[in-house]
Amino acid sequence: MKKKIIIEGINCEYCASEVIRNLMGIKGVHSVDLNYSDKNAVVELSQEISNDKFKIAIEAAECKVVEIKEI
């Protein structure tokens, strides 16, 4: 299963690395492919994960979730 997360506030490489680190810290996240220029992340999951967990992880990196959708 994969989810695409549109993220607002990724303004630098440090922000991007914090988002990736926080998302990878969620149990059940298999991989994160963050597209810095398009401001989105594709997250591959090994189990179902609540969208709230993604929001908490991204907000901890001082960014904001715009949209989350399954792909």
N, C-alpha and C positions, 0 to 999 in steps of 0.2 A: 504494500500500500504506500502511496505517496501523497503528500500534501504540498501545495504551493502557497507560500505565505508572502503577501505583499507587505513591505516594511517601509515606514517613513522614518527618516532621521539617520540613515547610514551616510555619514558625511566624510568618513575617512577610513583608512585601512584598519585602524585600531577599533573603530566601531564595528566594522565587519568581523574582525577576529573575535570580539567579545560576543557578538550575536552567535557566531558559529560555536564558540566554546560553551555558551549557555545552552544552546539547543542540543549539542552533543551530550550534555550532562543530564538530559532527561532520559530516564529508563525507557527503553523501547525504540529510541532513535538509532537507526542503523547508519545513516549518512546524511550529510548536509552539503548541498551545492548552492552556494550563495553567489548570485550574479550582482556584483557591486553596481554596475552601471544601470541595470534595470530595477534595482532596489527590490529584489525578491529572492526567496530561498526555496529550493525544492528539498523537502525532507523525506527521506525514505524510512519507513517504519517497520519494525518487526512485530508490532502489536498495536492495537487501538490506543490512541492517546487523546485525552481531552484537549480541545482548543485552548482552554484556560491555561493549561500548562505551558503552551507555546507563548501565549500572551505574557505570562509572568516572566518567562525566561528572556523574552525580547525587551520587555520594559525594564528589566534589571540591567540591560545594556544601554539604557536611556534612549531607546527607540520605541516606535509605536507600530502596532499591527493595524494595517488598513483592511486586509481581507485574508481569509484562509479558505482554501477550497481543495477538495480531493481531486486528484488527477490520475 
